Amino acid sequence: MLNAPRELRALAHQTYRIVAVSMLAIACGCSAAESSMDTAELSGASDDTELAADALSGSVSIGSTLVTTADVNFRKGPSTSYGIYRVLPKGTKVQVVASSPQNGFYKVSHQGTTGWLYGNYVQVSSSGGSGAFPAGSALVTTADVNFRTGPSTSYAVIRVLATGTGVTLVSTSPQNGFYNVTHQGTKGWVYGSYIKLGSGSSGGTDSGSVSSSRSAALGRASDGVGFSYWWGHARWRPEGPTSSTKGSCSGSCPSCTHSGSYGADCSGYVGKIWQVGSNNSDITVDNHPYSTVSFDSDTSQWKTISRSSLLAADAFVYNSNGAGHIMLYEKGDGWGSLYAYECKGCSYGCVRNLRTVSSTYHAIRHY
């Protein structure tokens, strides 16, 4: 068993630690068979009682500094079935990038690489400073995640933050595994398993450097997701829809019926997001100055661009023979699959979705 993966030896140690040392010696007789499971294990690694004494368990604050207590595999995933980047010597310091362990493994960063270490071979560093990122640190979401009003799932969802959305840490201490952060000037809580150290956009784009105006536009688009399709109108709430505010649409537009006071159609949605047209800076005020006919032609406020130069918060539009549509580009391949925000139609409402865009459309830019 000495040549078995270090993580497996730790599990065995925890399970059978009440067994006499003589029994452990017998167990080592199967080491030849077990060694084939992980040929990259560092030879001659220690098997001291530190395995139990220094075992790390439970959630750890994002940004905490951990130190390895033995030579340990730095793996590509949270189990011994994943490959090994390298073996980290005893005393190596790493930073936690996700607060909750998986299968006893912790997600950490070492020299710019993110990987996994087994908890039995790391402990919180006693010389690592505060042990967490300071307030004001930039974090980024690793999945689409709920941005809540409080630190548990019983609190209301302010909005859903898309993968890659940047947030700012308010307090280093989590509550129930949730971190207090700000997004577009709003304070809320995000579960620690879905954020990591790094920069992102406030709207979730991966299109490179994003200006503050583009980020703000993506934020307004995100706030509108979930509201109903409302022909010839545009207004929604910054906190997102609720059962009483999202509205509903029935029928076939333009001869459709809308109930409620909030929602938008496709051109009203983009006009409000871009804040183009007079008196269109407040998303809670109903205003609809432009149609797809307007957006289909270049003006002083938007110009046609190549799909190859798309940036977050650009748009796709077409209008032909009385039919048209416009959507806001978020990220992805302009000639293939991409994410877009759009008020898609009466039965769909306003959505963020993955889609393709036909050659009928052309790209336009406001910012």
N, C-alpha and C positions, 0 to 999 in steps of 0.2 A: 504493500500500500504506500510505501515511501515515494514511489514514482507516479502515483495517481495524481490527478489534478489537485492543486492545493485547495480549491473550494470543496471538492469532494472529501478530502481528508478532514477538513474542518467540520463538515456535516457529520461525518462518522465519529469524530471526536466528541461533538456535542451529544450525539445519540447514545454513545457507549462509554461515556467518561466514568461511569461508576464501575466499569469492568476493571479487573486487576491488570497491572502492567504485563503480567505473563500472558494473559489472553490477547492483548494487543500484539505481542510478539508473534503469536500464532496467526493472527489475522494478516500479518505482513507476508505470510506465505503465498498470498494470491497477487502479490505486487506485479508479477510478470504479465498476467492477464490484464490487470487494470492499467498498466503503463501505456498500452496501445491506444487508450482513449485520449491521450494528450501528450504527444511526443515532444511538444515544444516547451514542456515544463522545465524550469531551470533545475539542473542536477544539483544535488547536495543541499537543497533548501531545508530550512530548519523546521522541526516538528515539536517545538517547545510548548509548554502549557499556556503560552501567550495566546494560543488560538482561542481559548475560552475566556481568559481573563480580559483580553482587549477587544472582544467582539463588539462591533457596532451594530445597533438595531434601532428601528424606528426612524421617524423623519428627522432630517437635518436641514438647517437653514440654507437656502440657496446662497452660494458664495462662501460657505464655510471652508476653511482650510483643513484638509485631512492629511494625515501622514501614515505611510505604510509601516506596519510593525514587523514585516518579514518580506522576503522576495516574493512578489506576487504577479500573477498574470494580469495584464491590462487588455481586456477583451473587447470585441466589437459588439457584443450584446450581453444581456443579463442571464447567461447560463454557461455551463462548460461546453455546450455544443457549438458556441460561437468561436471564431478564430481569434488569434492573439496578435495584437499590434506589436507588443514587446513585453519583456519582463521588467517590472519596476523594482529596483533594489530597496531593501529596508531603509526607511528614513526619507523616502521620496515624498514631496509635498504635492498635493493635487487640490483642485477646487471643485466643490459640489455644484452641478448645474441643474439638478432636479432633486427636490427635497425628499421624495418618497422612494424607498428601495423597491426593486423587483426581484423576487426570488432570493432576497438577501444580498443582491448586488446593488451598488451605488453608481449612478451616472456622474462622471467627473470629467474634468478637463486637465490634460497634462501636455505642456509645451504646444498648445494650439490644437491638440487632437482630443476629441470627445470619445470616451469609452466607458468601460464598466469594471469595477473592482469589487471583489467579494468582501462583505462587511467584517468578516472575522480577521481580516488582515489590514484594516485601517482603523484609526481612531482620530478624534478631533484633536487638532494640533494645539498644544499649550502655548506656542509661540507664533501663532498665525494672526496676530492683531485682533480685531474685533470678532473674527470668525464668521463674518457675513458681509455682504456688499453694503456700503453706506447708503443712507437715504439719498435719493437723487440718481442712483445707478440706472442705466438704461437696460431694460430687459426686453425680450421678444417672445411672442407666443409660438409654441411648437405645434399647435393644432388649433382648429376652430374651438373656441372656449367661451363659456359664459362669463360675462363681466357683471358681477353681482353687487347689490347694495350692502351686503354684509358677509361675514366670514363663515358661511355654511350654505348648503343647498336649500335651506328653508327660506333664504332671502331671495327677493325678486331679481330677475335678470334685467339689467339696464340695456344691454345689447350683447350680441355675439361678436367677439373679436376674431377676425380671420387669422389663419396661419400666417406668421410673419409680421403681425402687428406689433409695433413698438409701444411700450408702456414705461412709466417711470416709477421707481420704488419710493414709497412714502415712508414706510417703517421697515426696519430690518427684521423685526420679530413677527413670525407668522402666527395666525390663530386658526386652530383646527386644520392646519395645512394650507390655509389661504393667505395670500399676501395682499397688503393694502397698496394699491398703485393708482396712478392717474392716467387717464386716456382722454385726450382732447379737452383738457381742463376739468374733467369730471373724476372725482375720487370713487373708487370701487374696489372690489376684491376679486382676485383670480386664483384658482387652485394651483399650488406650487408645482404639480406634476406636468403642467402645460406651459411653463415659462422657463427661460434660461437667460443667462447673461448674453447680451448682444444688442445690436441696434436693429430696428426695423422701421417700417413706416407706420404712421398712425392709422392708415387704412388697410394695411396688409399686403402691399405690393412687393414684388421681388424684382422690380424693373431697374434697380440701381438706385442712385442718389435721387431722392424725391424732395422737391421744394416744399416749403411750408404751405404754399397755396394749393399745390396738388394734394398734399396730405389732408388738408382741411376739406377739400372737395370729396375725397374718398370717405372721409368721416361723415359728411352730410349724406352721401350715398348709402353708407352703412346704416345710418339712422333711419332711412326710409324703407329698408327691407322689412317686409311683412305687412305693410299697409296695402290697402286695396287699390285696384285700378279705377281711376276716376276720370272719365273722358272730359278733356277741356279744362282740367283743374290741376293744381299742384300745391299741396301743403301737407306737412307731417310733423310729428313730435320728436324732439331731440332724444328723448328717453326711449324711443322705439314704441311699437304698437302694444296695446293691451286689448283685451276682449271687448272693451267698451269704446276704444278709439280706432281700431284698425279699419273699420268700415267693411262694406261688402259690395260686390258688383254682380249683376245678373243680366242675361240677355246677350245680344250681339251688338257691339259698339260700331257706329256711333248711336244706334238705337238701343242703348242699354240703360239699365236702372241702377243707380248708386244709392246706398244708404250710409249715413254717417257724415262726418265733417272733415275727414282726412283721407288722403290718397293722392294719386297723380296718374297722368297718362305718360307715355314715353317722352314726349318733347317737353312737357311741363316738368318732369323729373330732372332731365338734364339741364334745362334752363335754370331751375332752382339750385341744382348742385353747382353749376358754373357761376351762379349769381349774375347772369347776364339779363339785361333789360332793366328798366327803371323799377324801383321799389321791389326788387326781387332778392334782397339780401337776407330776409327773415324767412326761414323754412316753415314757420308756423302761420304765415300769412298767405292766403290763397292768391296766387298770381300766375298767369299763363300767357306771357307775351309772344312766344314763338311756337311754330308748328314744324313738322319735318320739312315742309317746303322751304321754310326760312333757313334751317340748318343745312339743307342740301346745296345751297349756294354760298360761296365765300363772301365774307363781309370784313369790316374792320375788327370784328370781335373773334372770328374764327377763320382758319384757313385749312385748305386741303393739304394733307401730308402723306408721305409714303408709309405703307404698313411696316416697312423695315425700320422705321424710326419711331415707332410707337412708344409713348411713355404713359405711366399711370395717369389716369384722369383725362386722357384723350377720348375721342368718341368715334363710333361708326354710325353712318347714316345713309339712308337711301330714300328717294321719293320718285315714284313712277306711276303715271296714269291714275293719280288720285290715291294711291296707296303708299305708305311709308312707315319707317320705324327708325328709332335712334336708341343707342345704348352707350353706356360709359365703359370704356376699357379699364380693367384693373391690372391684369398680368397674364403672361402666357405668349403663345406663338400667334402672331398676327395673321399668319396664313394657315394655321391649324387650330388646335384646341386652346381656348383662352377663357379666363374668368371675366365676366361682365356683370355690371349692375344694370337692370332694366325694369321698367314697368311693362310687363310682357303682354298683358291682355286681361280681359275680364275674369277669366277662370284662373289666372295665375297670380295676379297682383304684381307687386314690386318685389323683385327677387335678385339674389346674387347667384349666378349659376355658371357651370362649365359648358361651353358651347363652341361651335364653329361659326364663322361668318362668311357668307357666300360672296362671290365677286360682284354682286349687285351693289354692295355697300362700298363706300369710300371712307377713309379715315380723316378726321378733322381735329384741329387743335385750338384750344382757347388760351391755355397758359404758356 
